[in-house]
């Protein structure tokens, strides 16, 4: 039969082993998350024959969370262009990104881009719609 002191020692060691995962036998060290390289986008939106800046356009930027398989869940952000027709994004992951532009009086735009630099400028030229809606 074990003494009370032995039982307390065993219980104490069990509590410590549960509280500190690295002390468990056979436990692997915690995995470090890979730092995904990021980029800052500058999206310049112009339109018409004279390529004038389009102010107040909605800019949607979307990318895959799992960049390797490029399937499944996506993340996105919504931006607006300023008076010069420029929308600036905070850091987004490098890789394939979808840029969509919606602005009244202009044809909707959407295109995938490969972003591999720390800072990248994407010029986009909008055109007027071909048909009139009544």
C-alpha positions in Angstrom: 0.0 0.0 0.0 1.2 3.4 -0.9 1.6 6.2 1.6 -0.3 9.4 1.5 3.0 11.2 0.5 3.5 8.9 -2.5 -0.1 9.5 -3.7 0.3 13.3 -3.4 3.6 13.1 -5.4 1.9 11.1 -8.2 -1.0 13.5 -8.3 1.3 16.5 -8.4 3.3 15.1 -11.2 0.1 14.4 -13.1 -1.1 17.9 -12.7 2.2 19.4 -13.9 2.3 17.0 -16.9 -1.2 18.2 -17.9 -0.4 21.8 -17.3 2.8 21.8 -19.3 2.3 20.0 -22.7 6.0 20.0 -23.5 6.6 17.8 -20.4 4.3 15.0 -21.6 6.1 11.9 -22.9 6.1 11.7 -26.6 4.7 15.2 -27.1 6.0 17.1 -30.1 7.0 20.8 -29.7 4.4 23.3 -30.9 4.6 24.0 -34.6 5.7 27.5 -35.7 3.4 29.2 -38.1 5.0 30.0 -41.4 5.1 33.7 -42.2 3.3 34.3 -45.5 5.0 37.1 -47.5 2.6 40.0 -47.9 2.2 42.9 -50.2 0.6 46.3 -50.2 -1.5 47.1 -53.2 -2.1 50.4 -55.0 -5.0 50.0 -57.3 -5.4 52.9 -59.9 -8.9 53.0 -61.5 -9.4 55.2 -64.6 -12.1 55.2 -67.2 -13.3 56.6 -70.5 -11.4 57.6 -73.6 -9.3 60.2 -71.6 -8.6 57.7 -68.8 -9.9 60.1 -66.1 -9.7 58.9 -62.4 -12.9 57.1 -61.2 -13.6 58.4 -57.7 -15.8 56.4 -55.2 -15.5 53.1 -57.0 -15.9 50.0 -54.9 -12.8 47.8 -55.0 -13.0 44.2 -53.8 -9.8 42.2 -53.2 -10.1 38.4 -52.6 -7.5 35.7 -52.0 -7.5 32.0 -51.1 -6.7 31.3 -47.4 -4.9 28.0 -48.5 -2.6 29.4 -51.2 -1.1 26.1 -52.3 -4.3 24.3 -53.3 -6.2 27.5 -54.3 -9.5 25.9 -53.4 -11.8 26.3 -50.5 -12.2 29.3 -48.3 -11.3 32.8 -49.3 -10.7 36.0 -47.5 -11.5 39.5 -48.8 -11.4 43.2 -48.2 -13.5 46.0 -49.5 -11.9 49.4 -50.4 -13.0 52.6 -52.1 -11.1 54.8 -54.5 -10.2 58.4 -53.5 -10.5 61.5 -55.7 -7.5 60.5 -57.7 -9.0 57.1 -58.4 -6.6 55.2 -56.2 -7.4 52.6 -53.6 -4.6 51.4 -51.2 -4.8 48.2 -49.3 -3.2 47.1 -46.1 -1.0 44.0 -46.2 -2.5 41.1 -48.2 -0.8 37.7 -48.8 1.3 37.3 -51.9 0.0 35.0 -54.6 -3.1 35.0 -56.7 -5.6 37.7 -55.9 -8.9 38.7 -57.5 -9.6 42.4 -58.0 -13.2 43.4 -58.8 -14.3 47.0 -59.4 -17.9 48.2 -59.3 -18.9 51.8 -60.1 -22.2 53.3 -61.3 -22.0 54.1 -65.0 -19.1 51.8 -65.7 -18.9 48.2 -66.8 -18.1 45.8 -63.9 -14.5 44.7 -63.9 -12.9 41.5 -62.4 -9.5 39.9 -63.0 -7.0 37.6 -61.2 -3.5 38.9 -60.7 -0.3 37.2 -59.5 1.2 39.4 -56.8 4.8 38.6 -55.8 6.3 42.0 -54.8 6.4 43.9 -51.5 4.4 46.7 -53.1 2.6 46.5 -56.3 0.6 49.0 -58.4 -2.3 47.6 -60.5 -3.7 49.9 -63.2 -7.3 49.2 -64.2 -9.1 51.0 -67.1 -12.9 50.8 -66.9 -15.2 51.1 -70.0 -18.7 52.2 -70.4 -21.4 49.4 -70.8 -22.3 48.4 -74.4 -26.1 48.3 -73.7 -28.5 50.7 -72.2 -30.8 49.6 -69.5 -34.3 51.1 -69.4 
